[in-house]
Amino acid sequence: MVDMKKAGKAGRMEMPEQPAVVRRNNFDEVALGYSKEDAMAEASRCIQCRVPRCVEGCPVNINIPVFIDLVAKGEANAAAEKIFETNLLPAICGRVCPQETQCEELCILGRKGQPIAIGRLERYAADEMRKTGKSCKIGDSSEKSAGCNKSPTDKNVAVIGSGPAGLTAAADLAKMGHNVTIFESLHLPGGVLTYGIPAFRLPKDIVGAEIQDVLDLGVALKTDYVVGRIKTLDEIADAYDAVFLGTGAGLPNFMGIEGENLNGVYSANEFLTRVNLMKAYQPDANTMIKKGKRVVVVGGGNVAMDAARCALRLGADKVTVVYRRSDAELPARREEIEHAKHEGIDFCFLANPTKIIGDYGDGTPQNRRFDAKAVECIRMELGEPDESGRRSPVPVKGSEFTMDADVVIIAIGTSPNPLIYKGASDVGQTKRGTVVVNDKLQTTRSNIFAGGDIVTGAATVISAMGAGKKAAKEIDEFLKKK
C-alpha cells in the first residue's frame, strides 16, 4: 500500500531531502534517496504497458518495465543487473538525467497524474546494489551481467575524453572484446561528472565507483594526457585501429562586455572546476577562489543553477541569477530551479548585463585595484520567436540599472575546445567548432568517430551516453569490416 502521507499527486512517492535551511550550508547530497518501502510502493504504480513508450524516450534503451517490476518485487539487485545490461552509470543517470523530458515524459500515467519516478527508481536500484558490495565486472558468469563480453579481438580503440560519452563508448567497446584505452586531459576521469556537477547533486564517490566499473571491464586509462599537445589526433588515429572523440564542450563562452577581465569574474567552467575538482569548498583546500558576498550569476541553465548554489554554500550573503528571459523560459531542470529558490537564491528575470563595473582604488600605484564591484544591466522584453521557437529578448531603451557584485559568474554556454583540432588534418569542423559526422557518427577521417557535446554542442549527460553507445556499435561494425 502506498503511504499517501509520503506520496505526492496521483500517488507519486516524494523523495526525502535535506531541509533547505540546512543544505544551503553544506555540500552533502540534497536528495536522500528512497527507502525500500518507498521504492517498492512507487514501482508498484507502474501498469506494465504492453507497448512501453518510456523505453523509446531513453537514449540508452534501458528495459524500464522489467527493472521497475523487479524493484516492486523487492529485488533491487536483479533490477540493477537489468539496468547494467545497457547502462553502466545508473547511479549517475538516476541523479542528473532529465527524465522529465525523456522516459518519464512518455509514461502513460503522466496523462492524468504524475508519471512513474523512473530516475529515482534507477538510482535506488544502483545504490542498493552498491551497498551489498556488488558491481558489474568482467568475467562474471551471470548471463544477466553487463560484464559478459564477446571473445577478445585484436583491435585497439582509443577513446579521447572520459566524460559520459567516452565512458559509455569505452564500456561497450570493451564488452565487444576490443582493447580500449581512454585518454583524459585532467588528473581525474569523469569529465563534467567530476569537474562540473556539484557534490550536492552528484556525490563524487558515486562517480568514482561507476567509473571503476568501466575500468574493471579491462579499459586502460591515461590521465594528464592532452591530445593536441602530447600527441596530435592524427598521431593517435595512426596508432589505433579506431578512435572515439568524446571531449565534450569545455570552452566557456563570454558576453564580450566591458569588465569581463576584472578580478572576481569567472566563467562557470572555471568556478565549478575550482569547487568540484579542486575542492575549494573544503577548509584545508589550497585552491584559490574568491568567495564573494554579493554574487551575480548570468544565465539560466543547469550550469547557472549549479554555480549559484555553490556560491551560496561558499558563504555568499546574496546570490542573484540574472536571466534575459522569464521564469517560464528557464532552460534548467525545474527541480534544480525550485531547489535554488528554496535555498534563498534570487532571480532577476528579463534583464541582461551590459558591463561589469570595477573598483580601481584611488588610482595610485600602491592602491590600484581591478576588482568587480557591480554589474550594470538593461531590462529586456520578449519579442518574436527565434530559431529555437523561444521568444527573442529585446533591450528596453533607457532601462539600465546596477546591482552590487563582488563576484560575477558567466554561465551562458560552452563550445568544443579547439585544441583537439591541432594536428587533426582530416577531421572537419563546423563554424561553431563542433565535429562534422555522418549518420554513423563517423568523421571525415574514416577511423575517427565522435559523439556527445563535441558534435551537438552542450547537451545532457544521457544524450552524450546515447551517442557513446551508438558510436561503439558503429565502431564495432567498422572494425569487423576492416
N, C-alpha and C positions, 0 to 999 in steps of 0.2 A: 504493500500500500504506500502511495506517495504521501509524505508528510506535507500537507498543504500549508503549514506554518512556514516551512522552509521553501516551498515551491513558489514560483512566480506565476505570471499569467499563463493560463492553459496548462498548469501543472509543471512547467519547466523548473527544474531544480536550480536554485541560485547557488553560486559558489561562494564559500566564506572568504572574506578578505580582511586584511589588516584595517582597522579604523583609519580614516583619512588623517585625523589629528595625530596619530602615532606614526604612520608610514611616511608622512612628509618629512620626517626627521631621520629616516634610515634608508639604506639601500637593500633591505631584505625584500624578498618577493612579496608583491601585493596580494595576488590571488593565492589562496592556501590549498586549493585542490579539493576534490570530492572525497568524502568518506566512502567506504564500501557500500554502506546502506544507500547513500545518496546516488552513487553511480548506478547501482542496480535499479533504483527507482526511476532515474532518468532514462536508462537504457530500455526499461520496460514500456516506456511510452511509444517506442518505435513500432509501427504497424507492419513492418516487414513487407514493403510494397513488392508486387510481382515484377514491376519494372522500376528498379531503384534509381531514380534520376539523380539522387545525391552523388552517386558514383561518377556520373557524367560531369559533375562540377568539380571533381577532384583532379588536379593536374597530374598526380602520381597514381591515380586509379586504385586507391585502397578499396578493398571489398568491405565497404562500410556496413551493410546489413549483417554480414556474418560476424564481424568483430563486435558489433553492438549487441547481437544476440548472445554472444559468449559473455560479455560483461553482465547482461541481465541475468545470466545463469550463475554468476559469481565466479566465472572462470577468467580472471584477469590475465593470467599468464598466457593462456591459449589465445585470448584476444590480442595480446601484444605480438604473439608469434604470427598471427594472421596479418597484422599491420606490417610486420617486418618483411613479409614476402615482397612488398613493393616499396617500402619506405623505411630506411634505416635511421631516420631522425624524427621519430614520432613525438618524443617529449618536447622537442623544439617546436615542431609544427603545431602541436596542441596548444602551445602558449602564444605563438606570434603570427600564425597564419590568419588571414581574414576570412574565416569560414562563413561569415555572414553574407559575403558576396560570392561564395563559391558553393561548396557542398550544401550548407545549411539553407542557402537561398532557394535551392531546388527541392527541399524537403516538403512533402505534401502537407505536413501538419502546419507549416507556416502560412497556409492559405487562410485558415480561420483562427489560428492562435500563434504559438511560438514553435519554431522548428526544434527538432532534437538537437541537444548541445553536443554535436559531433566532435568538435575540437576539444571540449572539456573531457569527453569520454576517451578520446585518443590519448590525451595527457594522462588521465587516470591509469589506463592500461599500461602505458610505458613506465610510469612511475612505480606502479605496483611490481612489475617485473624487476625493475632495478632494485627495489627493496629486498627482493629474495636473493640478490646476488647473481641473477641470471642475466645473460645478454646473448645476442646473436653472434656467434663466432664461426669462423671457417672450420670445417671438419666435423661439425655437429651432424650426427647420423639421422636426426629427425627429418622426415620428409617435409615438415612444415617450416623448418628453419630457413631463414634467408641466407644462412651461411653455406647451404648446399650449393655447390658450383659445378660447372661442367669440367671436363678434363682440361688440364693445363694446355695452353698453346705456347708457341714460341714467339708471340708477338709482344712488342714493348710499346706501351702507350704513355705519353707524358700528359699530365693534367696540370695546367697552369692556373693557379688560384685555388684556395681551399675554402671558399665560401660555399653556400648552399648548392650552386650548380656544380662546382668542381667536386665536392664531396659525393654528391649523388652519382655523377658520372663515374667517378673512381670506384665506388662501391659496385655499381652494376657491371662495369668492365672487369673488375676482379672476379665477380661471381661468374662471368662468362669465360674465365680461365686465362685472361690476359695478364701480363706483368705490368703493373701500374705504378708510376712514380708521380707524386704531387710536388709541384714547385710553389712555394709560398714566400712572398717578399717580406713579410713580417716575422717576428720571432715566435709567434704563436699561430697555430692554424685556426680556421673558422671564419675568416673574412668578417663580414658585417655582423655575424653572430657573436663574434668576440669583441670587435672594436666599436661596433655601432649601437647595439641594443643593450640598454642598461640592465644591470643585475636584478633590479626590482621587477623587471618584466621577464627576463630570461637569465636565471642563475648560471654562472659560468661553470659550476661543477656539472650541470646537466649538459652543457655544450661539450665539455671535455670528455664526458662519459660516452656520448654518442659519436664523437669523432673517433674515440678509441675503438668503438665497434667497427668503424670503417677500416681503421688501420689493422685490426685483428683479422680482416679478410686477406691480409698479405700485402696491403698497399704500403709502399715506401713513401716517406715524407722528407722533403728537404726544405727547411726553413731558412730565413735570411737570404733567400735566393731571388734576386731581382732580375727577371728576364727583361732584356733590353739594356742591362748593364753588365752582368756577369757573362751571360751569353745572349745572343740575339734569338728572336723567334725562329729565324731561318736556320740557325745552328741547331736549335732544339729539334726542329722538324726534320733536319737531315739525319739526326742521330736516332730518331724514333720512327717506328712504323706509322704511328698516327699521333696527333696532338689534339687535345681538347682545350680550348681557350675559354676560361671562365673567370676572368679577372674583375668582373663587375664594373661598377661606375663609381670610382672613388675620388674623382677630381671635382672639388667643390665649385659651384657657380657663385659668382658675386654680382652685385647690383650695378657696379660701376659708378657709384655715387661718391661725393666728396667725403673724406674722413674714414674710409674703409681700412686705411693703413694705420689708424691710431691704436695705441695700446688699449687692450680691453676689447678689441673687436676680433671675433673668431668666426671661422667657418664652423658650421655644426659638425663637420667631419673631424676637424682638429679638436674641438671642445669635447666631443664624445669619445674620441680616441684617448685623450688625456685622462678622462674619467674612467672609462671602461677597461681599456687595455693596460694603461699605465697606473691605474688605481689611485688617481688624485684625491679621491674622497677618503682614503684611509689616513689616519692621523700621522703615521710614520712614513708616508709616501714622499719620495724625492721629486715628484713630478711638479713642474712649475705650472700653475694655473691661477688666474685671477678670480677670486671668489667675490663677485660683485654683490652689493647690497640692493641696487636697483638694476634689474636685468631686463633687457628687451630682446625678444626672440622674433625674428622676421620669417614668416612662413606659416603654413597651415597643415603640413603633412605629419606623418608619424614621427619623422626625424625632428621636426619642430617641437612636438609634444615631448619627445624623449629629452631634448636639450632643455626645455623649460622645466621639466620635473627634476632633472639633475641639478640645475642651477638652484632650485628651491632647496634641495637636500644639501647643497653645499653651504647654505646659510643665508641666502638672499632674503631680504625683508619684503621685497615686492618683485614679482616676475610678471611681465606682460607679453602676451603673444600678439603681434601686430600682423593682421591678415587683410589683404586688399579686397577680398570678397566678404560675404556674410557668413554667419554660422552655418546656414544650410548648405553652402558650397565647400565647407572644410573637407579636404580630401583624407584626413586622418581617420582611423577607425573610430567609430562613435564611442566605443568602450574606453579608448585612450583619452578622448576628449573629455568624457564625463569624469574619468579619474583625475585628470588635470584640474578640472573645475572644482571637484570636491576637495582637492588638496589646497585650494586657495589661489590658483593661478588666474590672473585676469586676462581678458580677451578684448582687444581693440579692433573691431571689425570695420570694413570699408575705409581702410587707411593704408598708406604706403609711405615708407621713408623716402625723403628727398636728399638728406645729407645727415652725416654724423658730426656733431659739434664737439670740438676738442677743448681741453684745458691746457693752455700753453704757458702757465705760470705768469711771472711778471716780465718775461722777455729777456731777462739777464741769463748769461750762460750757466751760472750756478743754480738757477731756479727754473730753467727751461723744462717744460713738461710736454708730453704728447699723448695725454690720456683722454679717452672718451668721457664726456660729461653729460651729453644729451643727444636726443635724436629729433630731428625735425621731420614731421610727416605732413602729408596732404590728405584731405578727405577724398574718398572715391565714391562713385555711384555706378550702378550696373547698367551697361548699355546693351548692345546687340550680342548675340551668342558668337563665340569664337569657333575655331575649327573643331574643338573638342565638344562643342554643344553647350558649354557654360557661358553665361553672360560675361562679356568683357568689362573689366573695371575701367572707368574713365575718371581722370582727376577733376575735382571741383575747383575751379579757378578761385584763388584768393582764400582758400580754406586752410592754409598752413597752420600748424600748431606744434609745440615741442613737448617732449616728456623727458624727465631726468633719466639718465642711464650711465652707469659706470662700466657695464659690460653689455656688449651687443653681439648677438649670435645670429649669423646669417644662415638660414635653413631653407633655401629656395631651389634646391635640386642639385644634382650631380651629373657628371659626364664621365665617359671612359678616360682613363689616364693615357695620354698619347705616348708615354714612354714605351708601351708594349709594341708600338709600331716601328721603333727604332731597329733597323735591321730586319724588317719584315717586308721584303721587296715584293712578294707575290700576294699579299693579303690586302684586299680592297676595303676601303672605309667610306662611310657617308660623310656629308658635310657636318653632321652632329658628332662625328668621331666614333660612331658605332661601327661594328664589323658587318660587312656585306656577306650574307649567307643565302644559300638556296633553300628549297623546301626540306632538304635533308640536313640542314644546319651545317653544310659544307661551305667553307670559304672559297675564295678564288684560287687558293692553293689546295690541291686535291686531298692531301693528307692532314690538313688542319681543319678542325671543326670548331664551332663556337656556339655558346648559348648563355642565357641569363641576361643580366643588365648590360653586358658589353654589346649585345645585339639589340635589345629592346629599349635601352635606357633604363633609368632607375624604376624598379617594379617591386614585386613582393618576393618573399623567401620561397613560397611554394611554387610560384611561376618559374623561378630560377631552377628549382628542383625538377619541375616538369621538363624543362629544357635539357637538364642534365641527363634525365632518363632517355629522352628521345635521342640525344646525341650519342649516348652509349650504344643504343640499338643500331644507329646508323653507322657508327664506327665499327661495330662488330661485323656488320654486313660488308663494309668496305674492306676490312681485313680478310674476311673469308674469300672475297673475290681476288684480293691481292695475293 
